[in-house]
Amino acid sequence: MHSDSLPPWHDATRVLHGDAGLSQDADVSPAIHYSATFKARDAAEFAEMAGTPRHPAYYTRYGNPTHARAAAVVAALEGTQTALLTASGMGAISTTVLALVQAGDHVVAQTRHYMSTAKLFDEVLPRFGVQVSIVEQAELPAIEAALRPNTRLIMLETPANPTLVLTDLAGVAALARPRGIITIADNTFASPINCKPHGLGIDIVVHSATKSLGGHHDLTAGVICCSEALATRIWPMHTTLGAVLSPMDAWLLLRGLRTLPVRMERINANALALAGWLEQQPQIEQVHYPLLASHPQHALARRQMAGGGPVIAFALNGGYEATSRFVASLELATQAVSLGGVETLIVHTAAMWSGTMSEAQMAAAGIPPNFVRLAVGMEHIDDLRRDFARALGLM
């Protein structure tokens, strides 16, 4: 069932029934189809299976019944016709980009991206003759000025990792669509509960489903949400690169999706309350969170986001060592990468990225030595505030 043929359900209903009709079993809980290959009854059926793009029961690199169910739910949430699952978020991004560009093409990307996405545009694509322009995503005129006759793709990420700078999705879509330029938005930080880029005109929405969609820090997955026509273009590259999601991770993703709306409701409330509280503390130099009135793009956030998402970025008074001590002294926030899960995670951003970025690169990306990225979880807000107050020396 295509997501555009579903009834006008709320998200809380879509996550439970977006895969309706895809099971041939009587199971209430979906089965895990742990088979690499599937049998045909005869030569004619085998030929039909082999020649059908994204067939769900031919060979798991091409598709799998468990994949099909999880993909249907994410497509329903994002409002796209279909979705493809990959083994990671970077699998989704790399597969999509490589499927849509070739030597001589030009693409536009943001100054602030997830670091592996940035490497794809800074280092990988130029090796294959693809021209890349990196622009400030907060400035729509800068994006327009970067467009060329051979521009084929614009890559967006909003809120951007880790500084939470926003991109005007509707504004970029309005620039791209009349020119025939395909737009991609990484919606990982917001999740489809808080932002629906396709509804704002974006062609393709990608996710690291490892984060909020899975929601329990126990799987690695990626999702590509788009039209049937674009999926048909992307799918051959997907099977060629082979970034295949395991059936178990697809099942875990489907299980996590069932509770996504209720989890995000709690996480959004926690993050907004904690961001507001941090902003009032004298030990905190600056707080970045889209739904705070102090965020420089707060008006844009209110237009295109229903909630702020799990991530807060902030800077402490003091330098690198003081920040490291603060992060290490927290009890409820675990020092670990990732975001969007039930537990609160925190990273001293300069420490996390020091192995892959120089000090000059971090400065250019807006990451000072005292910068922290906090991914708020589902703990009780009073307990989170108490833990942060103790770590800041307030009690």
C-alpha positions in Angstrom: 0.0 0.0 0.0 1.4 3.4 -1.0 1.5 6.0 1.7 -0.3 8.4 -0.5 -3.3 6.0 -0.6 -3.5 5.7 3.1 -6.4 7.3 5.0 -5.6 10.7 6.6 -4.5 9.1 9.9 -2.5 10.8 12.6 1.2 9.7 13.0 0.3 7.7 16.1 -2.0 5.6 13.9 0.3 5.4 10.9 3.1 3.8 12.9 0.7 1.0 13.9 -1.1 0.5 10.6 1.1 1.9 7.9 2.2 -1.6 6.9 -1.4 -3.0 6.8 -1.9 -5.6 4.1 1.8 -6.5 3.7 1.6 -9.7 5.8 0.2 -13.0 4.5 0.3 -14.4 8.0 -2.1 -14.4 10.9 0.5 -13.0 13.3 -0.3 -9.8 15.2 3.4 -9.2 15.7 5.3 -9.2 12.4 7.6 -12.2 11.6 11.3 -11.9 11.0 12.0 -13.2 7.6 15.5 -14.5 8.2 16.1 -15.9 4.7 18.7 -14.7 2.2 16.7 -16.2 -0.7 13.2 -17.2 -1.5 11.8 -20.0 -3.7 9.7 -19.8 -6.9 7.1 -22.3 -8.0 8.2 -22.4 -11.6 10.4 -20.8 -14.2 7.8 -18.2 -15.0 7.5 -17.0 -11.4 11.3 -17.0 -11.0 11.6 -14.8 -14.1 9.0 -12.5 -12.7 10.7 -12.3 -9.3 14.1 -11.7 -10.8 12.8 -8.9 -13.1 10.8 -7.0 -10.5 12.6 -4.1 -8.9 12.5 -4.2 -5.1 10.7 -7.6 -5.1 10.1 -8.4 -1.4 10.7 -12.1 -1.7 13.4 -12.9 -4.3 16.8 -12.2 -2.6 17.3 -10.1 0.5 19.8 -7.8 -1.2 16.9 -6.9 -3.5 14.2 -6.9 -0.8 12.7 -8.8 2.1 9.2 -9.0 3.6 10.4 -7.5 6.9 12.1 -4.7 5.0 8.9 -4.0 3.1 6.9 -3.5 6.3 9.3 -1.2 8.0 9.8 0.8 4.8 6.0 1.2 4.4 5.7 2.7 7.9 8.4 5.2 7.4 7.0 6.2 4.0 3.6 6.7 5.6 5.2 9.0 8.2 7.1 11.0 5.7 4.2 11.2 3.2 6.2 9.7 0.3 5.0 6.9 -2.1 7.7 4.5 -1.0 10.9 3.9 0.9 14.1 1.9 0.7 16.0 0.5 3.7 19.8 0.4 3.9 22.3 -0.8 6.4 23.1 2.6 7.8 22.2 6.3 7.5 25.4 6.8 5.4 24.3 3.9 3.3 21.1 5.8 2.5 22.9 9.1 1.8 25.7 7.6 -0.3 23.4 5.3 -2.3 21.0 8.1 -3.1 23.7 10.6 -4.1 25.7 8.2 -6.2 22.6 7.0 -8.0 21.6 10.5 -9.1 24.9 12.2 -10.2 27.6 11.5 -12.7 30.8 13.1 -13.9 30.2 16.7 -15.1 27.3 17.2 -12.8 27.2 19.9 -10.1 25.8 19.5 -6.6 25.2 22.0 -3.8 25.7 21.0 -0.1 25.7 22.8 3.2 28.7 24.1 5.2 27.4 22.0 8.2 26.6 18.4 7.7 27.2 15.2 9.6 30.9 14.7 9.2 30.7 11.6 7.0 28.2 13.4 4.7 30.6 16.2 4.5 33.4 13.9 3.5 31.2 12.4 0.7 30.9 15.9 -0.8 34.3 17.3 0.1 36.4 14.3 -0.8 34.6 11.5 -2.6 32.4 13.1 -5.3 35.2 15.4 -6.7 37.3 12.2 -7.3 34.7 11.1 -9.8 34.4 14.4 -11.6 31.3 15.8 -9.8 31.6 19.5 -9.0 30.5 20.5 -5.5 29.7 23.9 -4.0 29.5 24.2 -0.3 27.3 27.1 0.9 25.9 28.5 4.1 22.6 26.8 4.6 21.0 29.6 6.7 21.2 32.0 3.8 18.7 31.2 1.0 20.3 33.8 -1.4 23.6 32.0 -1.1 22.0 28.7 -2.1 20.4 30.4 -5.1 23.7 32.0 -6.1 25.4 28.7 -6.1 23.1 27.1 -8.6 24.4 26.4 -12.1 22.9 25.1 -15.4 24.5 21.6 -14.6 23.3 21.6 -10.9 21.5 18.2 -10.5 21.2 17.9 -6.7 20.9 19.9 -3.5 21.8 18.1 -0.2 20.2 19.5 2.9 20.3 18.7 6.6 18.1 20.4 9.2 18.7 20.9 12.0 22.3 20.5 11.1 24.8 18.4 13.2 26.0 19.5 15.7 25.2 23.2 15.7 21.4 23.0 15.0 21.5 25.6 12.2 18.3 25.3 10.2 17.7 25.2 6.5 14.6 26.7 4.9 13.2 23.6 3.2 10.3 25.2 1.4 12.5 28.0 0.2 15.1 25.6 -1.2 12.4 23.5 -2.8 11.0 26.6 -4.5 14.4 27.3 -6.0 15.1 23.8 -7.1 11.8 22.4 -8.5 11.4 24.9 -11.4 15.0 24.2 -12.4 14.5 20.4 -12.4 17.0 20.0 -9.5 16.4 17.1 -7.1 16.5 18.0 -3.4 17.5 15.6 -0.6 16.9 16.4 3.1 18.5 14.5 6.0 15.7 14.5 8.6 17.5 12.5 11.2 17.7 15.2 13.9 14.1 16.2 13.6 12.4 12.9 12.8 9.1 12.8 10.8 7.2 13.5 14.0 8.8 17.0 14.2 9.3 17.8 10.5 8.0 16.5 7.2 10.3 17.8 4.4 8.4 16.1 1.6 5.3 18.1 2.6 7.5 21.2 2.2 8.5 20.3 -1.4 11.6 18.2 -0.8 12.0 15.3 -3.2 13.9 12.7 -1.1 14.0 12.4 2.7 16.8 10.3 4.2 17.3 9.1 7.8 19.8 7.4 10.0 17.2 5.1 11.4 19.7 4.2 14.0 18.6 7.3 15.8 15.0 8.3 16.7 13.2 5.9 14.3 14.8 2.8 16.0 14.9 4.6 19.3 16.7 2.1 21.5 20.4 2.3 20.5 20.2 -1.3 19.4 20.3 -1.2 15.6 22.0 0.4 12.7 19.8 1.3 9.7 19.1 3.9 7.0 16.0 4.9 5.1 15.4 6.6 1.7 11.9 8.0 1.3 10.8 9.2 -2.1 8.5 8.7 -5.1 8.2 5.4 -6.9 10.0 7.0 -9.9 13.0 8.1 -7.8 13.1 4.8 -6.0 13.3 3.0 -9.4 16.4 5.2 -10.2 18.0 4.6 -6.8 17.4 0.9 -6.4 20.0 -0.4 -9.0 22.7 1.6 -7.1 21.4 0.2 -3.9 21.8 -3.4 -5.1 25.2 -2.6 -6.6 26.7 -1.0 -3.5 25.1 -3.7 -1.3 24.3 -1.7 1.9 21.8 -4.3 2.9 19.9 -4.1 6.2 19.7 -7.4 8.1 16.1 -8.8 8.7 16.7 -8.6 12.4 17.5 -4.9 12.3 14.6 -4.3 10.0 12.3 -6.0 12.6 13.9 -4.0 15.4 13.3 -0.8 13.4 9.7 -1.8 12.8 9.3 -2.4 16.5 10.8 0.9 17.4 8.6 2.8 14.9 5.5 1.6 16.7 6.3 3.8 19.7 8.0 6.7 17.9 5.2 9.3 18.4 4.9 8.7 22.1 8.6 8.6 22.6 9.1 11.9 20.7 6.4 13.6 22.7 8.3 12.9 25.9 11.7 13.7 24.4 10.5 16.9 22.9 9.1 18.1 26.2 12.2 17.1 28.1 14.6 18.8 25.6 12.7 22.0 25.5 12.4 22.2 29.3 16.1 21.3 29.8 17.3 23.8 27.1 15.3 26.6 28.8 16.7 25.7 32.2 20.3 25.5 30.9 19.9 28.9 29.2 19.2 30.4 32.7 22.4 29.1 34.3 25.4 31.4 34.7 27.8 28.5 34.0 26.4 28.2 30.5 27.7 30.5 27.8 25.2 29.7 25.0 22.4 27.3 24.3 21.3 26.2 20.8 17.8 24.7 20.5 15.4 25.4 17.6 12.3 26.1 19.7 14.0 28.4 22.2 13.1 32.0 21.4 16.8 32.9 21.5 17.6 30.7 18.5 18.4 33.0 15.6 16.1 31.0 13.3 13.3 30.5 15.8 10.7 31.8 13.4 11.8 29.3 10.7 11.7 26.6 13.3 8.1 27.4 14.2 7.1 27.3 10.6 8.6 24.0 9.6 9.0 22.0 12.9 6.2 20.7 15.1 8.8 20.0 17.9 12.4 20.7 18.6 13.8 17.2 18.6 16.2 15.5 21.1 19.4 17.4 20.5 20.6 20.4 22.5 23.9 22.0 21.8 25.5 24.3 24.3 28.8 25.8 25.4 30.1 26.1 28.9 32.0 28.9 30.4 35.6 27.6 30.6 37.7 25.7 28.2 38.3 22.2 27.0 39.3 20.7 30.3 36.4 22.3 32.3 34.0 21.0 29.7 35.5 17.5 29.8 35.1 17.4 33.6 31.5 18.5 33.4 30.6 15.8 30.9 32.4 13.1 32.9 30.6 14.1 36.2 27.1 13.5 34.8 25.3 10.4 36.0 22.2 10.1 33.9 23.8 11.3 30.6 26.0 8.6 29.1 29.1 9.6 27.2 28.3 8.0 23.8 27.6 9.1 20.2 24.2 8.9 18.6 20.8 10.4 19.5 17.1 9.8 19.6 17.1 6.8 21.9 15.3 6.3 25.2 18.5 7.1 27.3 20.1 10.5 27.4 23.5 10.6 25.7 26.1 13.4 25.7 29.4 14.1 23.9 32.1 16.7 24.3 32.0 17.6 20.6 35.5 18.9 20.3 36.8 15.6 21.9 34.6 13.5 19.7 35.6 15.1 16.4 39.3 15.7 17.2 40.3 12.5 15.6 38.7 13.3 12.2 38.8 17.2 12.1 41.6 19.7 12.6 41.2 22.6 15.0 40.8 24.9 12.0 38.1 22.6 10.5 36.2 22.5 13.8 36.4 26.3 14.1 35.0 26.7 10.6 32.2 24.3 11.5 31.3 26.4 14.6 32.6 23.9 17.1 34.6 25.6 19.9 36.6 23.6 22.5 33.8 24.1 25.1 31.0 22.8 22.9 28.7 20.0 24.1 26.0 18.0 22.2 23.3 16.6 24.3 20.8 14.0 23.1 17.9 14.1 25.6 16.1 10.9 26.4 13.0 9.8 28.3 14.2 10.2 31.9 12.0 12.3 34.2 12.8 15.9 33.7 13.3 16.6 37.4 16.0 13.9 37.6 17.8 15.3 34.5 17.7 18.9 35.9 19.0 17.6 39.2 21.9 15.7 37.6 22.9 18.7 35.5 22.6 21.1 38.5 25.0 18.9 40.5 27.5 18.6 37.6 27.4 22.4 37.2 28.1 22.8 40.9 24.7 24.3 41.8 24.0 21.8 44.6 
